[in-house]
């Protein structure tokens, strides 16, 4: 069971990126998936998470209205569309997955997740 986060890059403030979380060996349809990020010198934090049934969705307050998380069943990915990027969004972004529905109160907790990808760097700088 592996996860791969991809789509990171270097871009100017206001730009957009689309990150993808791609699994190996399983389908994400029945998994709760979370996107987390870790900036230099800071702890890893939850950015956006969606439960296996997609009934529970979490967005970090600072990304609401700018980031959108979605499932692409045809591609078997969970994507994070990031618009209006800011320098403070600079971080390594990780995707994580758990083979169960996670309740809203626990969906942003890192220990709720079983599998983690290797991370993709997003750098927003002018």
C-alpha positions in Angstrom: 0.0 0.0 0.0 1.6 3.2 -1.1 0.5 6.8 -1.8 2.1 9.3 -4.0 1.6 13.0 -3.8 2.4 14.9 -7.0 1.9 18.3 -8.6 4.0 20.6 -6.5 6.1 23.4 -7.9 7.4 26.9 -7.7 5.1 29.7 -8.5 4.3 33.4 -7.9 1.6 34.6 -5.4 -1.9 34.4 -6.9 -1.1 31.4 -9.0 -2.7 27.9 -9.0 -1.6 24.4 -8.6 -3.4 21.1 -8.6 -2.0 18.3 -6.4 -2.9 14.7 -6.8 -2.8 11.8 -4.4 -2.4 8.6 -6.2 -2.6 5.2 -4.5 -0.8 1.9 -5.5 -2.7 -1.3 -4.9 -6.0 0.0 -3.8 -8.9 2.3 -4.7 -9.4 5.5 -2.8 -13.2 5.3 -3.1 -13.5 3.7 0.4 -10.8 5.7 2.1 -10.8 8.9 4.1 -8.2 11.1 2.5 -6.4 14.1 4.0 -4.0 16.6 2.6 -1.5 17.9 5.2 1.4 20.3 4.9 4.5 21.1 6.8 6.3 24.5 6.4 10.0 24.9 7.5 10.2 25.1 11.2 6.6 24.3 11.8 4.5 21.3 12.7 2.6 19.5 10.1 -1.0 20.6 9.8 -4.2 19.5 8.2 -5.2 21.4 5.1 -8.2 19.6 3.7 -9.8 16.2 4.4 -12.7 14.2 3.1 -14.3 11.1 4.6 -14.7 7.9 2.7 -18.3 8.6 2.1 -17.6 12.2 1.3 -20.1 13.2 3.9 -17.5 14.9 6.1 -15.2 17.5 4.6 -12.7 19.7 6.4 -10.9 22.8 5.2 -8.4 24.7 7.2 -9.7 28.2 7.8 -6.9 29.9 6.0 -7.5 28.0 2.8 -11.3 28.2 2.6 -12.5 29.7 -0.6 -9.1 29.1 -2.2 -8.6 25.3 -2.0 -10.9 22.6 -3.3 -10.5 18.9 -2.6 -12.2 16.4 -4.9 -12.2 12.8 -5.8 -11.6 11.7 -9.4 -13.0 8.2 -9.5 -11.9 7.6 -13.1 -8.3 8.3 -12.3 -8.5 6.9 -8.7 -7.0 10.1 -7.3 -7.9 12.7 -4.7 -6.9 16.1 -5.9 -6.3 19.4 -4.2 -7.0 22.4 -6.4 -5.2 25.4 -4.9 -6.0 28.8 -6.2 -4.9 32.2 -5.1 -1.8 30.8 -3.6 0.1 32.9 -1.0 3.6 32.8 0.3 2.3 31.4 3.6 1.1 28.3 1.6 4.7 27.3 1.0 5.2 23.9 2.5 5.7 20.2 1.7 2.3 18.8 1.1 1.4 15.3 2.0 -1.6 13.1 1.4 -2.7 10.5 3.8 -5.4 7.8 3.8 -7.3 5.6 6.1 -9.5 2.6 5.1 -12.6 3.8 7.0 -14.9 6.7 7.5 -13.5 9.2 10.0 -15.8 11.4 12.0 -15.5 15.1 11.5 -14.0 15.7 15.0 -11.1 13.4 14.2 -10.6 13.9 10.4 -7.9 16.5 10.8 -5.9 14.5 13.3 -2.8 12.9 11.8 -3.0 9.8 13.9 -6.3 9.0 12.3 -4.5 8.1 9.1 -2.7 4.8 8.3 -0.9 5.6 5.1 1.2 8.6 4.0 2.7 9.7 0.8 6.2 11.1 0.5 5.2 14.7 0.0 5.5 17.3 -2.7 7.0 20.7 -2.4 4.9 23.8 -3.0 6.8 27.1 -3.0 5.0 30.4 -3.5 7.4 33.3 -3.9 7.7 36.5 -6.0 
